[in-house]
Amino acid sequence: MRKPIWGAVALMMLVSAGIGLLAGRLLIKPAGHSEQALGTSAVPAWMVEDMRERLDTSLRSRVMPDRIHVMTLPPVTQNQSTSQPVDLAGSLTLDGEKGLFVVYASEDGDYQPAYSKNEPLFSLQQAGGGYLVVTTVKPASHGQERTLYVLRKTSSGYQEVWSGVAAYRHKQGETTELLDGTVQIDPRRHTMIYFQLERTLDQTGFSLMEKSSYELLRYNERSNRFEK
């Protein structure tokens, strides 16, 4: 279901959706995409080696522990024992446009790769109920784009259950086209709202056009996807 709504209302909903996710838990949101180290604490040697193997041979020598950020993923339920090993995620950014994001699931006292994207991580958010919202950066001919990926931890592991545009900026002649998107997830009902705000700006930054919309999606247990 896709419906148009007024720009001001859409903007409020976009902000509210963002706050809703942040209130759940913001695991990481890098301020930029330089090679500055995001964190060096508890970077396992096996994670460094695994990330090296996932990149082109020309980049492997640049994968060092001080360039990897390790995140502890929250348990799916509050009933999980505190002594039980938690899942981990690792992110790496090189040159702002090359990077890697990997989720490692704890299995029988060991860690196994469960999900990966060869894209720099912009942010990682917990939405509750086993849902994670991953935002990555993609290089584009007109600049950078950001993509949303929604993951869910199921009995068969981490599944990518939805993906969409988080942001893009495209200059076309004397105008600039902008799109911002965000999601709000209800983990109890297993529903998700995807908000989009499209704008056209002139050379001075004045808004010539605003169009906003939203989609209501429901989680399909058979396909393991959010669908209309």
N, C-alpha and C positions, 0 to 999 in steps of 0.2 A: 504494500500500500504506500503510495507516494503522494503527498499533498503539498500544495503551495501554502506558505504562510507569510505574514508580513515580516519585513527585514528586521525591525526592532524586536519583535517577538522572538524571531529566530535567533537573534544575537543573544537575547537573554537565556534562551534555551541552551544555546551552545555553551555559554558561561556556566549555567547551572549543571549541565552534563559534565563539564570538566571538573567542577567543584565536587560533584558526586563521586567521580572516580578518585579524585585526590583524597577525598575523605576516607575512602576505603583503604588505600595505602599507595603512596607514590614510592616505588622502590628505587628509581633512579631517573633523573632528568638532567643530563649534561648541559652545561651552560653553552657549550660550543662543540665544534667537531675537529679541534686541532689534535696534535699528537701529544698534548699535555696529559700526563698520567691522571687517570680518574680514581685510582686507588691501587694500593699494593698489598693490602692485608690479606693474608691467607690465600694466596694464589697457588693452588696445587701444581706440582710439576707435571702431572698427567694432563691437566687442562691446557697448560702451555704447549705441550707436545701435540695434543689433539687439534688445537687451533692452527698450529703450524702446518699440520698435514692437510687441513681443509683449504689452505690458500695456495695461490700460484707459487711455484718454486722461487720466483724472483722476489717474493715478499716474505718468505719464511724467516729469513735472518733478522727481520725487523720485529718479529713477534717476541717481545720480552715481557717478563712478569709485571714490570712497572707500567706497561701499556694496557694491561688487562684489568677490567673491573669485575669483581665477583659479587654476585647478589644471592642472598638466601631467599628462596621462595617460601611463602607462608604455607602451612598445611591446608588441605582442602576443608577439613573440619576442625573444630576446636577440641574434639575428643581425641585427636592424635596424640600419642604419648610424646612427652618432651624428650625422652631418651631415644626416640626413633629418628634416624638420620633424615635430614630435610633435603629437598631437591635444591639444585644450584643452577644459576645462569651466569654465563660469562659474556662480556662484550669487549670488542676491540675496534679501535678506529685508527686508520692510517690515512694521512693526507686529506682528511675530511670527506673523501668520496669513497674510499675503500674501507671495508670493515667486515665484522663478523659478529653474529649473535647466536649463542648456542644454549639450549636448555639441557641439563644433565639430570636424569632421574636416578634416585637412589634405589638400587635393586640388590638385595641379598648382601648388604655390606659393601657394595661397590657402586660406582657411578657409570651410567651408560648414556651416550648421547640420545636425546629423545626428540629434539627439534632444532633446526638451524636455518639461518638466513645469511647469505653472503652480502649483507648490507650493514652500514653503520647504525648503531642504535641511537635513537633520539630520546625515547623515554620508555619506561616499563611500569605498568600500573596493575595493581591487584583490584579486581572487581568483585571478589567474593565468589563462593560456590565453585571454586576451582577454575574460574575464568581469569585470564591475564590479557591485558591490552598492550600490544607491542607496537611502537611507532618507530619506523626506520627512515633513513634518508636515502634517496636515490638521485644520482646525477642525471641531469636532463640537458638537452641542447640549449634550452633557454634559462638554465639555472638549476635549482634543486627542487625536488618533489619529496613529499613525505607520505608514507603509506602506513595504514592501520592494519594490523593483524590481530584477530581475536583468537586466543588459544583456550582450550578447555582440557583439563586433566580428566580422562575417563579411565575405565577399567582396563582399556587396551593402551593407555599411555596418553601423551599430549597430542591433541588434534588441532589443526588449524580449522576453525569452524566458520570463519568469515574473514574477508579482506576488503579494503576500500581506500579511497583517497583521503588523506589527512590534510594535505595542503599542496597547492601548486600556485605558481606565479608565472604568467606568460605575457611578454610584451609583444603587442601586435600593432605595428604602425605607431600611431600617436596615443594609443590607449594600452592599458595593462589589465589583463584578466586575472582575477584572484578567485581561489576557491578554498574554503576552510571547512573541514569536516570533523566530527567527533561522534562518539557513541556513548550511550548510557545503558547499562545492563542491569536488569532486575534478576539476580541469581535465583530467587525463590520461584518466580514464575517462568524462568528461562526465556525471557523476552529481551529484545534489544531495540533501541531507537537510534537510528543513524541520522544525524542532522547535517545539512549542507547549507552553506551561505556562499553564493556567487556574487561577485562584484566586478564592475568595470570602472576603472579610474582613468581620468585624463592625465595630462602631463604634470599638472600641479597637485595631483593626488585627490582631486574632487571626485566624488562618486557620481557617475553618470547613470548607473543601473545597479539595483540590488534585487536578487531573486533568491528565495530561500525555500527549503523543502525538508521533509523528513520521511523516513521509511520505518514502519513498524515490522519487525521480524521476529519469528518464533523459532525456537530450537527444535529441529527434527531429530529425534533419537535414532531413526533408521539411517539417515544420511550423515549424521553427525555434523550438521551445518545449520546456521541461521538462515531461514528462508522466509520469503514474503507470504 
